Amino acid sequence: MVTSIEAQCAMCRAVLESEEGQQTAKGVNNGIVYLMVIPYILIGLVGYLIYRNFKKTPIDKMKK
């Protein structure tokens, strides 16, 4: 079963559907995707830095 979902509020959708060419609608949808992706990139970066920090061994442990 497939369900169609919309990423815009009702007012934005009404304004954007009435426009010819749909260029503004594409821009709004791209902006939504852009705003949604940035937090995932930041969380991934923080996770990688934490992983890299725990992977390092201090020099003192290497001498013993």
C-alpha positions in Angstrom: 0.0 0.0 0.0 1.5 3.4 -1.0 0.4 6.6 0.7 1.2 10.0 -0.8 2.4 12.7 1.6 2.8 16.4 1.1 5.7 18.4 2.7 3.9 21.7 2.7 1.4 23.4 4.9 -2.1 24.0 3.5 -1.6 27.7 2.9 1.8 27.2 1.2 0.4 24.4 -1.0 -2.6 26.6 -2.1 -0.4 29.5 -3.1 2.2 27.3 -4.9 -0.4 25.2 -6.8 -2.0 28.3 -8.3 1.3 29.4 -9.8 2.2 28.8 -13.4 5.4 26.9 -14.1 5.8 25.5 -10.6 9.3 27.0 -10.1 8.5 28.4 -6.7 7.0 25.0 -5.6 10.2 23.2 -6.6 12.3 25.8 -4.7 10.2 25.4 -1.6 10.4 21.6 -1.8 14.2 21.8 -2.3 14.4 24.1 0.7 12.5 21.6 2.8 14.9 18.8 1.8 17.9 21.1 2.5 16.7 22.0 6.0 15.9 18.3 6.7 19.4 17.0 5.6 21.6 19.5 7.6 20.8 18.0 11.1 21.6 14.5 9.9 25.0 15.7 8.5 25.8 17.5 11.8 24.8 14.5 13.9 26.9 12.2 11.7 29.9 14.5 12.0 29.6 14.6 15.8 29.3 10.8 15.9 32.4 10.4 13.7 34.4 12.8 15.9 33.4 10.9 19.1 34.3 7.6 17.4 37.7 8.9 16.3 38.3 10.4 19.8 37.6 7.0 21.5 39.6 5.1 18.9 42.8 7.0 19.7 45.1 5.5 22.4 47.1 7.9 24.6 50.9 7.7 24.4 51.1 6.7 28.0 49.2 3.5 27.3 51.5 2.7 24.4 54.7 3.0 26.5 53.5 0.4 29.0 
